[in-house]
């Protein structure tokens, strides 16, 4: 399968700049919120919710899944940021 460049914008590393007072706890809490958002969205893709999802146009389904992917990328970036923060439990 040939990879095709995706014309949609993706998250970049400048989205989450750390404020001087940010702690690893702050980043973990934001990561937890993002994961809750993703979970809520994905619930709509299976079971009863999935029936309505599958009735949507291909463009709507594609946009929805792209949104889920964007949240995954945000979570990945947030997880990487936790390694950049000094552990505030010291």
N, C-alpha and C positions, 0 to 999 in steps of 0.2 A: 504494500500500500504506500502510495506517495504522500508525503506530508504536504499540506497546503497551508500557506501562511494565513493566519486568522486576522482579518482586517479590524476586528474589534479591539479596543484598547484593553490592556491588562494592567493589573496593579504594578506600581513601581516602588522602589525602596524609599522614595521620598514621602510616601503617603503617611507612614507612621514615624514621624520624627519624635524623638524622646524629649519631653520637657525636662528641665533641670531637676524637678522634684519627683520624676517618675520612679516608681519602685517596681521590683519584679512582681509584687502582688498586684499592682495596677495593670500590668501587662497580662498577667494570668487571668484577672477578672474580665478584661476585654476579650481575651481569647475564649473564655467560657461563654460569654454572651454571643460571640460570633458562632460558636459551635451549636448553641441553642437555636439560633436563627436557622442554621443549616439543617438541623434536625427537624424543625418545624416545617421547613420547605419540603424536605424529602418525604415526610409523612404523606404528602399529597401525591406521591408517585406510585403508591402501592395500595392494595386493598380497596376499600370503598372510594377513597380519595383518588386512587389511581385510575378508576373508571372515568372520572371527570377529566383527569389529566390527559388520558389517551384520546379523549374526544376533541381535544384542542388541535389546532392546525400544527403542521410540522414547524412552522416559524415560531409559534408560541412555545411549543415544547423545546425547541432549540434555544430560544431566549431564556427560558426557565432554567434549563440545564447549564447554560453559560453563566447564569447568575449564581448557581450552586458552585460552579467551578471557581468563580471569582471569590466567593467566600472561602473556599479551600485555600486559595492563594493567599488571602489575607491571614488566615490562620497559620499558614506556613511561615509567613513573614513575622507574625507575632511570636510564634514559637522560637524563631531565630533570634528575635530581639531579647528574649528572656536570657539567652546566653551572653548578651552584651551588658546586662545590668549587673551591678555588684549585688551580691546577696544581701538584702537589707535585714536579715535576721542576726547579723553579727553583733 
